[in-house]
Amino acid sequence: MEASLSDFNIDAPRWDQYTFLGRVKHFFNITDPRTVFVSEGELDWAKTMVEKSRIGVIPPGTQVEQLLYAKKLYDSAFHPDTGEKMNVIGRMSFQVPGGMIITGFMLQFYRTVPAVIFWQWVNQSFNALVNYTNRNAASPTSVRQMALSYFTATTTALATAVGMNMWTKRAAAIGITQVVISRITMAAPGMILLPVIMERLEKLHFMKKVKVLHAPLQVMLSGCFLLFMVPVACGLFPQICKLPVSYLEPELQDTIKASYGEHVPYVYFNKGL
């Protein structure tokens, strides 16, 4: 369907980000695991379309659906702070295929110490990569420094809010807490309910005859949990957090008031995922 795109804002959320349901719909869209298999060429096309739309240079004949699809691919693969293409394994859209394999094998291979250690190492390495990939990347730093700035720079106020970047530990505490709650919510149903389900299934007569299928079944069931829990968990809190200036450290409050008076009641920061 073609429509007038003169007033189309490609960065405007399709769903209300101030409601839980709106955020869940948004993350169902951009964490779609099918986007992992999109070609590099198509991702580059999506980025070009988004950037052209932002400056009002949209190719003739472009349809709204094409722009929405381009934005979906862009949000799934490019970092919101830097605009750089993210590592495939670290993308939230890879949480389902990556998480289902790791969770499934962690639950299947737990009977020996080496197996437990190995799969815990794989799990923590995967989580570290996801954390790094989805960090607040307002300032380019080394890997070690970026890991630290994830806990402090998660808190950089957006330039559009106050015209400057600032570091605040109080906002960091909020961002970290929300991310931790989201990650626990994401993993808990599969880790808690899946062993109970598998214990019941393994007692069935036909399941005792096909033990070779136990691991693949756990992987598949884990994927089913994650398919729904990834967007639900990501949608628990807004990705762009709104914080009253009055909550910031006194010195930051003074800096903002000295520059803008009482005209800036809030600052905003990307808490990461």
C-alpha positions as CSV (number, residue, x, y, z in Angstrom):
1,M,0.0,0.0,0.0
2,E,1.5,3.3,-1.1
3,A,0.9,6.4,1.0
4,S,2.2,9.9,1.4
5,L,5.5,9.7,3.2
6,S,6.1,13.5,3.6
7,D,5.3,13.4,7.3
8,F,6.5,9.8,8.0
9,N,8.8,9.6,11.0
10,I,10.7,6.4,10.8
11,D,12.0,6.7,14.4
12,A,8.5,7.1,15.9
13,P,7.5,3.9,17.7
14,R,4.8,1.9,16.1
15,W,3.5,0.9,19.5
16,D,3.1,3.0,22.6
17,Q,6.4,2.5,24.6
18,Y,4.8,3.8,27.8
19,T,2.6,0.7,28.1
20,F,3.8,-2.9,28.7
21,L,1.8,-4.3,25.8
22,G,3.2,-1.7,23.5
23,R,6.7,-2.5,24.5
24,V,6.1,-6.3,24.2
25,K,4.8,-5.8,20.6
26,H,7.9,-3.7,19.8
27,F,10.3,-6.3,21.1
28,F,8.4,-9.2,19.4
29,N,9.1,-7.2,16.2
30,I,12.8,-6.5,16.6
31,T,13.8,-9.8,18.4
32,D,12.2,-11.9,15.7
33,P,14.8,-14.7,15.3
34,R,14.2,-14.8,11.6
35,T,16.1,-11.6,11.2
36,V,19.3,-13.4,12.2
37,F,19.2,-15.1,8.8
38,V,18.8,-11.9,6.8
39,S,21.7,-11.3,4.4
40,E,24.3,-8.6,5.0
41,G,23.2,-6.9,1.8
42,E,19.6,-6.7,3.0
43,L,20.8,-5.3,6.4
44,D,22.8,-2.6,4.6
45,W,19.8,-1.8,2.5
46,A,17.7,-1.4,5.6
47,K,20.3,1.0,7.2
48,T,20.4,3.0,4.0
49,M,16.6,3.3,3.9
50,V,16.4,4.4,7.5
51,E,19.1,7.0,7.1
52,K,17.5,8.4,3.9
53,S,14.1,8.5,5.6
54,R,15.6,10.5,8.5
55,I,16.8,13.2,6.2
56,G,13.6,13.1,4.0
57,V,15.2,11.5,1.0
58,I,12.9,8.6,0.2
59,P,13.2,6.9,-3.2
60,P,10.0,7.4,-5.3
61,G,7.6,4.5,-5.2
62,T,8.7,3.5,-1.7
63,Q,5.9,2.1,0.4
64,V,5.2,2.4,4.1
65,E,5.5,-1.3,4.6
66,Q,9.0,-1.2,3.1
67,L,10.1,1.5,5.5
68,L,8.6,-0.4,8.5
69,Y,10.4,-3.6,7.4
70,A,13.7,-1.7,7.0
71,K,13.3,-0.2,10.5
72,K,12.6,-3.7,11.9
73,L,15.8,-5.0,10.4
74,Y,17.7,-1.9,11.5
75,D,16.6,-2.1,15.1
76,S,17.4,-5.8,15.2
77,A,20.9,-5.5,13.9
78,F,22.3,-2.0,14.5
79,H,23.2,-0.4,17.8
80,P,20.8,2.4,18.9
81,D,23.7,4.6,20.2
82,T,26.4,4.1,17.5
83,G,24.4,2.9,14.5
84,E,27.0,0.2,14.0
85,K,26.1,-3.3,13.0
86,M,26.1,-5.5,16.0
87,N,27.7,-8.9,16.5
88,V,25.2,-11.5,15.3
89,I,25.6,-13.7,18.4
90,G,25.1,-10.7,20.7
91,R,21.9,-9.4,19.1
92,M,18.7,-9.9,21.1
93,S,17.2,-11.5,18.0
94,F,19.8,-14.3,18.5
95,Q,18.5,-14.9,22.1
96,V,16.1,-17.6,20.9
97,P,18.4,-19.8,18.8
98,G,21.4,-19.1,21.0
99,G,19.6,-19.4,24.4
100,M,17.6,-22.5,23.4
101,I,20.7,-24.4,22.6
102,I,22.6,-23.4,25.7
103,T,19.7,-23.8,28.1
104,G,18.7,-27.1,26.5
105,F,22.2,-28.6,26.9
106,M,22.7,-27.1,30.4
107,L,19.6,-29.0,31.5
108,Q,20.5,-32.1,29.7
109,F,24.1,-32.5,30.6
110,Y,24.3,-31.8,34.3
111,R,25.3,-35.2,35.6
112,T,29.1,-34.8,35.6
113,V,31.2,-31.9,37.0
114,P,33.1,-31.3,33.7
115,A,29.8,-31.0,31.8
116,V,28.4,-28.6,34.3
117,I,31.5,-26.4,34.2
118,F,31.7,-26.4,30.4
119,W,28.1,-25.4,29.8
120,Q,28.2,-22.8,32.6
121,W,31.3,-21.3,30.9
122,V,29.5,-21.3,27.6
123,N,26.4,-19.7,29.2
124,Q,28.3,-17.0,31.0
125,S,30.4,-16.2,27.9
126,F,27.2,-15.9,25.8
127,N,25.7,-13.6,28.4
128,A,28.8,-11.5,28.6
129,L,28.8,-11.0,24.8
130,V,25.1,-10.1,24.8
131,N,25.7,-7.6,27.6
132,Y,28.6,-6.0,25.7
133,T,26.7,-5.9,22.4
134,N,23.6,-4.3,23.9
135,R,25.4,-1.9,26.3
136,N,24.9,1.8,26.4
137,A,27.7,2.8,23.9
138,A,27.6,6.6,24.2
139,S,31.4,6.7,24.5
140,P,33.9,4.5,22.6
141,T,36.3,2.7,25.0
142,S,38.3,-0.5,25.3
143,V,36.6,-3.7,26.1
144,R,37.5,-3.6,29.8
145,Q,36.5,0.0,30.1
146,M,33.3,-0.5,28.2
147,A,32.3,-3.3,30.6
148,L,32.7,-0.8,33.4
149,S,31.0,2.0,31.6
150,Y,28.1,-0.3,31.0
151,F,27.5,0.2,34.8
152,T,28.1,3.9,34.7
153,A,27.5,5.1,31.2
154,T,24.3,3.2,31.0
155,T,23.5,6.6,32.5
156,T,24.5,9.1,29.9
157,A,21.8,11.7,29.4
158,L,20.9,12.0,25.8
159,A,22.1,15.1,24.0
160,T,18.5,15.8,22.9
161,A,17.4,16.1,26.4
162,V,19.9,18.5,27.9
163,G,22.5,19.1,25.2
164,M,25.3,17.4,27.1
165,N,26.5,14.0,28.2
166,M,26.7,13.4,31.9
167,W,27.6,10.4,34.2
168,T,25.4,9.6,37.1
169,K,25.6,6.6,39.4
170,R,22.0,7.0,40.5
171,A,20.7,6.4,37.0
172,A,23.2,3.5,36.7
173,A,21.6,1.8,39.7
174,I,18.2,2.1,38.0
175,G,19.4,0.8,34.7
176,I,21.3,-2.2,36.1
177,T,18.4,-3.2,38.3
178,Q,16.0,-3.2,35.5
179,V,18.3,-5.1,33.2
180,V,18.9,-7.8,35.9
181,I,15.2,-8.2,36.5
182,S,14.6,-8.5,32.8
183,R,17.3,-11.1,32.3
184,I,16.0,-13.2,35.3
185,T,12.5,-13.0,33.9
186,M,13.7,-14.1,30.5
187,A,15.4,-17.2,31.8
188,A,13.4,-18.3,34.8
189,P,10.4,-20.0,33.2
190,G,12.5,-22.2,31.1
191,M,15.0,-23.0,33.8
192,I,12.3,-23.7,36.4
193,L,9.4,-25.3,34.4
194,L,11.4,-27.2,31.8
195,P,13.0,-29.7,34.2
196,V,9.6,-30.4,35.7
197,I,8.1,-31.0,32.2
198,M,11.0,-33.2,31.2
199,E,10.9,-35.3,34.4
200,R,7.2,-36.1,33.6
201,L,7.9,-36.9,30.0
202,E,10.9,-39.1,30.7
203,K,8.7,-41.4,32.8
204,L,6.5,-42.1,29.8
205,H,7.0,-45.5,28.2
206,F,7.7,-44.3,24.7
207,M,10.2,-41.7,25.9
208,K,12.3,-44.3,27.7
209,K,12.8,-45.9,24.2
210,V,14.0,-42.7,22.5
211,K,16.5,-41.3,25.0
212,V,18.5,-40.0,22.0
213,L,15.7,-37.5,21.5
214,H,15.7,-36.1,25.0
215,A,18.4,-33.4,24.3
216,P,16.8,-32.2,21.1
217,L,13.4,-32.1,22.8
218,Q,14.8,-30.0,25.6
219,V,16.4,-27.6,23.1
220,M,13.1,-27.2,21.3
221,L,11.0,-26.7,24.4
222,S,13.6,-24.1,25.6
223,G,13.2,-22.3,22.3
224,C,9.4,-22.2,22.8
225,F,9.8,-20.6,26.2
226,L,12.4,-18.0,24.9
227,L,10.3,-17.2,21.9
228,F,7.8,-15.5,24.2
229,M,9.9,-14.6,27.2
230,V,12.5,-12.6,25.3
231,P,10.1,-9.9,24.2
232,V,8.1,-10.1,27.4
233,A,11.2,-9.6,29.6
234,C,12.6,-6.9,27.4
235,G,9.3,-5.1,27.5
236,L,9.1,-5.0,31.3
237,F,10.7,-1.5,31.4
238,P,11.2,1.2,28.7
239,Q,14.5,1.0,27.0
240,I,14.8,4.8,27.1
241,C,14.4,5.7,30.7
242,K,13.0,9.0,31.9
243,L,14.5,10.4,35.1
244,P,13.6,13.5,37.0
245,V,16.5,16.0,37.3
246,S,15.7,16.2,41.0
247,Y,16.8,12.6,41.4
248,L,20.3,13.2,40.0
249,E,23.4,14.0,42.1
250,P,23.3,17.6,43.4
251,E,26.3,18.7,41.3
252,L,24.5,17.5,38.1
253,Q,21.4,19.2,39.1
254,D,23.4,22.4,39.5
255,T,25.0,22.0,36.1
256,I,21.7,21.5,34.4
257,K,20.0,24.4,36.2
258,A,23.0,26.7,35.5
259,S,22.7,26.0,31.8
260,Y,18.9,25.6,31.3
261,G,17.3,27.0,34.4
262,E,14.1,25.1,35.3
263,H,13.2,24.3,31.7
264,V,14.6,20.8,31.8
265,P,12.6,18.7,34.3
266,Y,13.8,15.3,33.0
267,V,16.8,13.6,31.4
268,Y,16.7,10.4,29.4
269,F,19.2,7.5,29.1
270,N,19.4,4.2,27.2
271,K,19.6,1.5,29.9
272,G,20.6,-1.2,27.4
273,L,19.0,-4.6,27.2
